[in-house]
């Protein structure tokens, strides 16, 4: 089923589908779902890297849901890392949730700066 948005809808997610490769930065105030391969930085409210999804670059977001692979630093408020997820780099967070066996080879850094700045 295809979903389309109209000019009145301002919250549609950005989706990079499986088999798609994007080179470049993504900046949005909404959700980004990665099921393909992105080489670039992502700045969004929520970033979801699905199983099979891969990001090489920096992520800045309120919420990160990591099921796939991230090669690069991430600065988030809440990080949700699921089984089979892989990450290298530095993960800076206020809240960290880890589920199952993950392939984290990153430095974990609990953020101490003010949350609303």
C-alpha positions as CSV (number, residue, x, y, z in Angstrom):
1,X,0.0,0.0,0.0
2,X,1.4,3.4,-0.9
3,X,0.9,6.4,1.3
4,X,0.9,9.9,0.0
5,X,0.9,13.2,1.9
6,X,-0.7,16.5,0.9
7,X,0.4,20.0,1.6
8,X,-1.5,20.1,4.9
9,X,0.4,17.1,6.3
10,X,3.7,18.1,7.8
11,X,4.9,15.0,9.6
12,X,5.5,12.4,6.9
13,X,8.6,10.3,7.6
14,X,11.7,10.2,5.4
15,X,12.2,6.6,4.3
16,X,15.3,5.2,2.7
17,X,14.2,1.8,1.5
18,X,16.1,-1.5,1.3
19,X,18.4,-1.6,-1.7
20,X,18.6,2.2,-1.8
21,X,21.9,3.9,-1.3
22,X,22.0,7.6,-0.5
23,X,25.1,9.8,-0.3
24,X,24.5,13.1,1.4
25,X,23.1,14.7,4.6
26,X,19.5,14.4,5.8
27,X,18.1,17.2,8.0
28,X,14.4,17.1,9.1
29,X,12.3,17.9,12.2
30,X,10.5,14.5,11.8
31,X,11.4,10.8,11.6
32,X,14.0,9.2,9.3
33,X,13.8,5.5,8.7
34,X,16.8,3.8,7.1
35,X,16.4,0.3,5.6
36,X,19.1,0.9,2.9
37,X,22.5,2.5,3.0
38,X,23.3,6.1,3.9
39,X,26.7,7.8,3.7
40,X,26.2,11.2,5.4
41,X,25.1,12.9,8.5
42,X,21.5,12.7,9.8
43,X,19.8,15.4,12.0
44,X,16.2,14.5,12.9
45,X,13.7,14.1,15.7
46,X,13.8,10.3,15.5
47,X,16.2,8.1,13.6
48,X,15.3,4.4,13.0
49,X,18.0,2.2,11.5
50,X,16.2,-1.0,10.6
51,X,17.7,-4.5,10.3
52,X,19.8,-4.4,7.2
53,X,20.1,-0.6,7.3
54,X,23.5,1.0,7.5
55,X,24.6,4.5,8.2
56,X,28.1,5.8,7.9
57,X,28.1,9.3,9.4
58,X,27.1,11.4,12.4
59,X,23.6,11.2,13.9
60,X,22.0,14.0,16.0
61,X,18.5,13.2,17.2
62,X,16.1,13.1,20.1
63,X,15.5,9.3,19.7
64,X,17.6,6.6,18.1
65,X,16.3,3.1,17.4
66,X,19.2,1.0,16.3
67,X,18.4,-2.4,14.8
68,X,21.1,-2.2,12.0
69,X,24.5,-0.8,11.7
70,X,25.9,2.7,12.5
71,X,29.5,3.7,11.8
72,X,30.0,7.1,13.3
73,X,29.2,9.2,16.4
74,X,25.6,9.7,17.7
75,X,24.4,12.4,20.0
76,X,20.8,11.6,21.2
77,X,18.5,12.0,24.2
78,X,17.4,8.4,24.2
79,X,19.2,5.5,22.5
80,X,17.4,2.2,22.0
81,X,19.8,-0.5,20.9
82,X,18.3,-3.8,19.8
83,X,19.7,-7.3,19.3
84,X,22.0,-7.7,16.3
85,X,22.6,-3.9,16.2
86,X,26.2,-2.9,15.5
87,X,27.9,0.4,16.2
88,X,31.3,1.9,16.2
89,X,32.1,5.5,17.3
90,X,30.9,7.4,20.3
91,X,27.3,7.2,21.5
92,X,26.4,10.2,23.7
93,X,23.0,9.8,25.4
94,X,20.8,10.8,28.4
95,X,18.9,7.4,28.5
96,X,20.3,4.1,27.1
97,X,18.2,1.0,26.5
98,X,19.9,-2.1,25.3
99,X,17.9,-5.2,24.4
100,X,19.6,-8.6,23.7
101,X,23.1,-9.3,22.3
102,X,24.5,-6.3,20.3
103,X,27.7,-5.7,18.5
104,X,28.5,-2.4,20.2
105,X,32.2,-1.6,19.7
106,X,31.7,2.1,20.6
107,X,32.5,4.4,23.5
108,X,29.4,5.1,25.6
109,X,29.2,8.7,27.0
110,X,26.3,9.7,29.3
111,X,25.5,13.3,28.5
112,X,25.8,15.7,31.4
113,X,24.8,18.9,29.5
114,X,21.4,20.3,30.1
115,X,18.7,18.4,28.2
116,X,16.8,21.4,26.9
117,X,19.8,23.3,25.5
